[in-house]
Amino acid sequence: MTKVLIISASESDLPVMEGAAKVLEEFGVEHEMAVSSAHRSPDRTVELVKKFHEEGGKVIIAGAGLAAHLAGAVAARFPLPVIGVPLSSGALEGIDALLATMQMPPGVPVATVAINGAKNAGFLAVQILATSDSSLEKKLIDYKQKLAL
């Protein structure tokens, strides 16, 4: 079963979002990547996430720049944890995306990482999954112990 869905709002964002995929691969977490925009293809986005949810997916990582509506649009419709990755673009170099991703209304939380912080989104997804997977938790503990050296 695919446990994590990584959605990028644009193909040009894929190189940054691949950072999350690499972290998930390192921990052996099944994932898939897709490109779908909350603004340009909202119906496709809903269908993509609906299918992922129905098939037992657990965590969504959504990256977008500028208006950065993707993570919030997904979090508003589905009960899965959503991790938003604000992407650097435009005149404000990602500050607008950061604020749009983290300033969600009550009841529609989006965990938000740093601008272009897809790797940390991957680590956060692993931590969420590790709360119910002891072997994944062990891998995470081992990884963090290596960080301390």
Secondary structure, 3 states (H helix, E strand, C coil): CCCEEEEECCHHHHHHHHHHHHHHHHCCCCEEEEECCCCCCHHHHHHHHHHHHHCCCCEEEEEEECCCCHHHHHHHHCCCCEEEEEECCCCCCCHHHHHHHHCCCCCCCCEECCCCCHHHHHHHHHHHHHCCCHHHHHHHHHHHHHHCC
